[in-house]
Amino acid sequence: MKLSHFNFELPKELLAEYPSENRDEARLMVLHRKEQKIEHKMFKDLIDYFDEGDVMVLNNTKVFPARLFGNKEKTGARIEVFLLRELNVEQRLWDVLVDPARKIRIGNKLYFGEDESLVAEVIDNTTSRGRTLRFLYDGSYEEFRRKLNELGETPLPKYIKRDVEPEDEERYQTIYAKTEGAVAAPTAGLHFSKHLLKRLEIKGIDFAELTLHVGLGTFNPVEVEDLSKHKMDSEELFIDEKAAAIVNKAKDNKRKVCAIGTTAMRGLESSVSSDHMLNPYEGWTNKFIFPPYDFSIANCMVTNFHTPKSTLLMMISAFVGHDFMMKAYKEAIKEEYKFYSYGDAMLIL
């Protein structure tokens, strides 16, 4: 399939600027692949589609406050610095994006905080917007990370034009987030409330957790018509033996294995054994899933509604079937479902 197969007109007003008032009261579109049937529900109705022994696979990555604003030495120009990943703990080296990038060259210093107590020096240009920064800070590593968290803000996606608000710190994070390292939330999981998780647990649904630290590469535009030429950025992935055992037991028992979000799905598909079972894994993945693709682990998934030509939409197309997916998206637009990170959800069975 080509890039142009994944284009559609998405009205701007359907891009969600805010989450639903209560996590589990977002809308839920249910797709039944076998019957090619569509239902309209609330997210909390998810429980009705699962039984004892079914498994939900959660990505427990935790978003850190990755967006900082600093001032350039001498000119005082305001520069946005988006922390992507830590390269070296001892030297406090970070891979970052800067905006506006044309003003930032090797050797420049940036000052952060009203008291300018945190300073960074640009030591390399990596891409047109990418830089390597060395943070200059006298305190311990723990104090340095506290400082970053204190000065940083919740990295809401760029499509959200409003300022970050206090509630975003909590709402742009799943309630089961544990392992810090993501610069974007695994957004399908944002719809789970403590109450809904408890109800699922009582019903006998099992949970397996993996950690895939979501980077910005997930949202990079695809710029080639031939999808096989697109390269995904690598993201760090951890699947322990306990998670693999829970998933494989459900597969052996012919139960549902439901990936909660595209990141959970990509994590699962990155570590498949020759007999189509899940292997423990620790490393990096740059797996790009697009049609045609045979999925090995999950047989259902929860996901949000994605934007045109995105890699996330391509994965959904591979899972649902292109024609049925486009039909569902057409209906979502007609019914005014909300799209993207703070938007509504879809359950694919």
BASEVEX-573988 format. One record per residue (C-alpha): residue number from 0; x negated, y negated, z. Coordinates in steps of 0.001 Angstrom, whole numbers, m for minus. Example, Ala and Ser with C-alpha at 12.3 -4.5 7.8 and 13.67 -1.06 7.14 Angstrom:
0 m12300 4500 7800
1 m13670 1060 7140
// end
This chain:
0 0 0 0
1 m1051 m3578 m606
2 m1070 m6690 1589
3 1810 m8204 m403
4 4088 m5314 685
5 4024 m6774 4219
6 5205 m10279 3459
7 8618 m11594 4467
8 10184 m14934 5346
9 10169 m15457 9110
10 12093 m18538 10299
11 9873 m20580 12632
12 12609 m20868 15244
13 12432 m17094 15834
14 8855 m17328 17177
15 9321 m17059 20944
16 7876 m20038 22852
17 8997 m18608 26217
18 9652 m15084 27535
19 13154 m13897 28474
20 14255 m15061 31924
21 13898 m11563 33383
22 11311 m9153 31970
23 13641 m6226 31356
24 16468 m8345 29931
25 14810 m9023 26599
26 16723 m7564 23689
27 15835 m4097 22413
28 16373 m2823 18892
29 16369 991 18799
30 15308 2688 15560
31 16186 6341 15034
32 13842 7444 12262
33 15486 10790 11564
34 19016 9403 11186
35 17813 6020 9825
36 20088 4426 12427
37 19707 1079 14239
38 21131 212 17678
39 21117 m3071 19598
40 20469 m2830 23340
41 18784 m4551 26293
42 15255 m3546 27278
43 16406 m2048 30570
44 18508 434 28511
45 15201 2056 27501
46 15665 4513 30377
47 18633 6118 28596
48 16374 7491 25845
49 13950 9375 28100
50 14180 12502 30257
51 12177 14252 32936
52 8764 15332 31657
53 8548 12664 28950
54 5439 10477 29067
55 4891 6767 28543
56 1343 5679 27733
57 505 2261 29190
58 m2442 4 28373
59 m3525 m1290 31796
60 m5924 m3965 30507
61 m5746 m7290 32332
62 m5906 m10671 30599
63 m8432 m13105 32024
64 m8157 m16927 31691
65 m10243 m17033 28527
66 m9569 m20574 27287
67 m11815 m23323 28667
68 m12126 m26992 27809
69 m15504 m28680 28095
70 m17186 m31898 27071
71 m20151 m32146 24768
72 m23238 m33833 26189
73 m23849 m37442 25132
74 m20672 m37862 23025
75 m18250 m36460 25634
76 m16171 m34913 22811
77 m13550 m32445 24116
78 m14339 m28911 22956
79 m12196 m25812 23344
80 m14229 m22721 24217
81 m12481 m19362 23906
82 m14339 m16586 25743
83 m14302 m13390 23691
84 m16656 m11022 25497
85 m19513 m10981 27928
86 m22759 m9972 26204
87 m25214 m9949 29095
88 m24311 m10148 32795
89 m27736 m11163 34098
90 m28331 m13874 31513
91 m24648 m14951 31552
92 m24393 m14753 27791
93 m20951 m14888 26198
94 m19616 m14460 22699
95 m17145 m17356 22205
96 m15137 m19308 19642
97 m15408 m23099 19667
98 m13051 m25722 18289
99 m13865 m28071 16606
100 m16778 m25920 15487
101 m18506 m28393 13158
102 m19578 m30470 16157
103 m21278 m27618 18016
104 m24827 m26675 17086
105 m27620 m24619 18612
106 m29174 m26503 21521
107 m26002 m28477 22411
108 m24873 m28441 26027
109 m21259 m28335 27184
110 m20044 m29458 30622
111 m16984 m27938 32318
112 m14849 m29101 35248
113 m14260 m32597 36565
114 m17489 m32390 38553
115 m19314 m30846 35558
116 m20520 m28090 37904
117 m20597 m25517 35105
118 m22857 m26055 32113
119 m23349 m23931 28991
120 m25977 m24108 26288
121 m25359 m23008 22691
122 m28076 m20513 21764
123 m26731 m18985 18520
124 m24254 m19436 15668
125 m22505 m16120 14961
126 m19710 m17067 12519
127 m18166 m20326 11295
128 m16412 m20732 14661
129 m18361 m18200 16701
130 m21178 m19155 19051
131 m23260 m17478 21754
132 m23318 m19480 24979
133 m25637 m19138 27954
134 m23916 m20374 31121
135 m26225 m22194 33526
136 m24959 m21617 37061
137 m26977 m21254 40262
138 m24556 m19177 42327
139 m24076 m15394 42440
140 m22391 m13508 39607
141 m19194 m13210 41671
142 m19166 m16982 42254
143 m19809 m17561 38545
144 m16842 m15366 37526
145 m14645 m17105 40109
146 m15690 m20418 38574
147 m14769 m19234 35085
148 m11365 m18044 36316
149 m10776 m21325 38130
150 m11638 m23462 35086
151 m10030 m21232 32456
152 m6374 m21157 31469
153 m4057 m18380 30311
154 m4935 m17715 26652
155 m1469 m18040 25140
156 m1465 m17357 21371
157 m1972 m20399 19145
158 1535 m20163 17665
159 2897 m21348 21039
160 2605 m25102 20633
161 3514 m26118 24183
162 1077 m26550 27065
163 388 m23613 29351
164 2759 m23667 32343
165 2233 m22139 35825
166 4611 m19230 35146
167 2539 m18139 32138
168 m186 m16854 34448
169 2227 m14192 35685
170 4384 m13636 32597
171 1539 m13252 30082
172 386 m10216 32048
173 1935 m6771 32420
174 2936 m5851 35971
175 646 m2802 35738
176 m2446 m4741 34568
177 m5557 m3527 36437
178 m8807 m3730 34507
179 m9843 m7234 33504
180 m11214 m7716 30000
181 m8465 m8675 27510
182 m8105 m12059 25834
183 m4569 m11249 24675
184 m1821 m9335 26442
185 m592 m5908 25270
186 2761 m7587 24783
187 5132 m4599 24500
188 4346 m3948 28166
189 5444 m7427 29237
190 9071 m6211 29266
191 8604 m3718 32108
192 9805 m4907 35515
193 8951 m3212 38823
194 12586 m2170 39104
195 12628 m524 35660
196 9334 1293 36292
197 10732 2629 39571
198 13914 3843 37878
199 11862 5600 35176
200 9701 7218 37861
201 12767 8445 39783
202 14144 9941 36559
203 10940 11990 36229
204 9153 10122 33449
205 5367 10434 33752
206 2914 7628 33042
207 m543 7917 31512
208 m2799 4863 31573
209 m5564 3977 29179
210 m7538 735 28940
211 m8015 m1014 25618
212 m9344 m4540 26043
213 m7408 m6503 23426
214 m9562 m8949 21466
215 m8587 m11606 18972
216 m9505 m9269 16101
217 m6040 m7721 16372
218 m4620 m11030 15155
219 m7206 m11803 12462
220 m5473 m12407 9138
221 m5907 m9751 6478
222 m7460 m11513 3505
223 m7758 m8638 1036
224 m4940 m7203 m1075
225 m6520 m3735 m854
226 m5987 m2775 2809
227 m8772 m196 2781
228 m11234 m3101 2486
229 m10077 m4811 5727
230 m12359 m4359 8739
231 m10981 m4529 12284
232 m13071 m5975 15112
233 m14187 m3436 17717
234 m12430 m3315 21078
235 m13509 m1491 24216
236 m11518 1650 25052
237 m11365 3954 28095
238 m9268 7140 28339
239 m9931 9254 31423
240 m9397 12981 31887
241 m6263 12460 33978
242 m4529 10462 31211
243 m5554 13011 28572
244 m4214 15882 30719
245 m827 14153 31260
246 m429 13466 27528
247 m1556 16935 26425
248 792 18647 28889
249 3727 16681 27444
250 2640 17641 23916
251 2405 21304 24904
252 5906 21097 26380
253 7281 19350 23243
254 8238 16270 25276
255 8312 12670 24149
256 4957 10882 24247
257 5755 7190 23943
258 3001 4658 23224
259 3879 1370 24917
260 2589 m1054 22326
261 341 m1005 19283
262 m2772 m1195 21478
263 m1793 1991 23353
264 m1061 3642 20003
265 m4413 2604 18557
266 m6169 3825 21688
267 m4491 7238 21457
268 m5271 7643 17763
269 m8930 6733 18348
270 m9687 9898 20314
271 m7959 12891 18727
272 m9371 16426 18858
273 m9431 18761 15847
274 m6274 20478 17166
275 m4439 17126 17482
276 m4742 16772 21242
277 m6022 13759 23192
278 m9667 13665 24252
279 m11065 11536 27097
280 m13065 8654 25656
281 m15316 5800 26664
282 m16632 3437 24004
283 m15380 1164 21240
284 m12735 1488 18548
285 m12199 m442 15332
286 m9446 1864 14074
287 m7129 250 11533
288 m3855 2116 11005
289 m1907 1419 7822
290 287 3540 5521
291 m7 6347 4684
292 m1110 7698 8063
293 m326 10872 10026
294 3 10190 13749
295 m1371 12906 16039
296 m402 12016 19600
297 2640 9767 20189
298 6031 10658 18710
299 7764 7430 19746
300 6689 3910 20619
301 7750 551 22035
302 6562 m2574 20264
303 7422 m6240 19787
304 8400 m7828 16469
305 5346 m8773 14448
306 4505 m11522 12006
307 4226 m11131 8208
308 1030 m9554 6802
309 m282 m8660 10285
310 m2232 m5469 11020
311 358 m4719 13726
312 3170 m4736 11153
313 1130 m2337 9001
314 825 131 11886
315 4591 m27 12489
316 5227 568 8807
317 3029 3689 8944
318 5021 4963 11952
319 8557 4053 10852
320 8373 4253 7066
321 8109 1069 5048
322 11664 811 3700
323 13323 1494 7064
324 10994 m986 8774
325 11797 m3747 6284
326 15515 m3007 6704
327 15139 m3272 10504
328 13194 m6546 10244
329 15836 m7991 7917
330 18465 m7115 10524
331 16298 m8558 13342
332 16116 m11887 11509
333 19865 m11860 10824
334 20583 m11064 14503
335 18041 m13705 15637
336 15757 m11447 17618
337 12727 m13296 18960
338 9346 m12456 17435
339 5739 m12166 18546
340 4089 m12161 21986
341 6941 m13487 24124
342 9597 m12032 21845
343 12041 m9113 21976
344 11223 m5415 21688
345 11797 m2417 19494
346 11977 1254 20516
347 11103 3635 17668
348 12290 7214 18144
// end
